[in-house]
Amino acid sequence: MAKITKSEIRAAKESKTELFIRLGIPRIEKVLKSLRILGNCSNRNNYEYTPEQIDKMSIKLLDSLDKTIQKFHQTKKEQESFEF
């Protein structure tokens, strides 16, 4: 007889909404912590950077955030579409 794991038991009891909340909260907290740590690099007593470097970093971060948010707003059909 196959042994049932704890994660299988939890998955059987947990709704998709509960799963989203359980996984989403720590992931958001991890991103926010990383951003706070990145903010430490803004200390001009310890680091030197140009406005161009900050602009490149900002563009990359905002682009990544926008793409992630778009994933939450797209339907499955939109995600799988193809056009030339």
C-alpha positions in Angstrom: 0.0 0.0 0.0 1.4 3.5 -0.9 2.2 5.8 1.9 0.4 9.2 1.9 2.6 12.2 2.5 1.8 15.2 4.6 1.8 17.4 1.6 -0.8 15.2 -0.1 -3.0 15.4 3.0 -2.6 19.2 3.2 -3.4 19.5 -0.5 -6.5 17.4 -0.2 -7.8 19.7 2.6 -6.6 23.1 1.2 -8.7 25.1 -1.3 -7.1 26.9 -4.2 -7.7 30.2 -2.4 -6.1 28.9 0.8 -3.1 27.7 -1.2 -2.8 31.1 -3.0 -2.8 32.9 0.3 -0.4 30.4 2.0 2.1 30.6 -0.8 1.5 34.2 -1.8 2.2 35.9 1.6 5.7 34.6 2.2 6.6 35.2 -1.5 5.5 38.8 -1.3 7.4 39.2 2.0 10.5 37.7 0.4 10.3 40.2 -2.5 9.8 43.1 -0.2 12.7 42.1 2.0 14.9 41.9 -1.2 13.8 45.4 -2.2 14.7 46.7 1.3 18.1 45.1 1.0 18.6 46.6 -2.4 17.7 50.0 -1.0 20.7 49.7 1.3 22.8 50.2 -1.9 21.4 53.8 -2.0 23.8 54.8 0.8 26.3 57.1 -1.0 28.7 56.8 1.8 29.3 53.2 0.8 28.4 53.0 -2.9 28.9 55.1 -6.0 26.5 54.9 -8.9 25.3 57.0 -11.8 21.8 58.2 -12.6 22.0 56.0 -15.8 22.6 52.9 -13.6 19.7 53.8 -11.4 17.5 54.3 -14.5 18.5 50.9 -15.9 17.8 49.2 -12.6 14.5 50.9 -12.2 13.4 50.0 -15.8 14.2 46.4 -15.2 12.5 46.2 -11.9 9.3 48.0 -13.1 9.2 45.8 -16.3 9.5 42.6 -14.2 6.7 43.8 -11.9 4.5 44.8 -14.8 4.9 41.4 -16.4 4.1 39.6 -13.2 1.0 41.7 -12.6 -0.2 41.1 -16.2 -0.1 37.4 -15.6 -2.7 37.8 -12.8 -5.0 39.7 -15.2 -4.7 37.5 -18.3 -7.1 34.7 -19.0 -5.8 31.3 -19.9 -6.9 31.9 -23.5 -4.9 35.2 -23.7 -1.8 33.4 -22.3 -1.9 30.7 -25.0 -2.6 32.9 -28.0 -0.3 33.1 -31.0 -0.1 35.7 -33.7 2.3 36.7 -36.6 
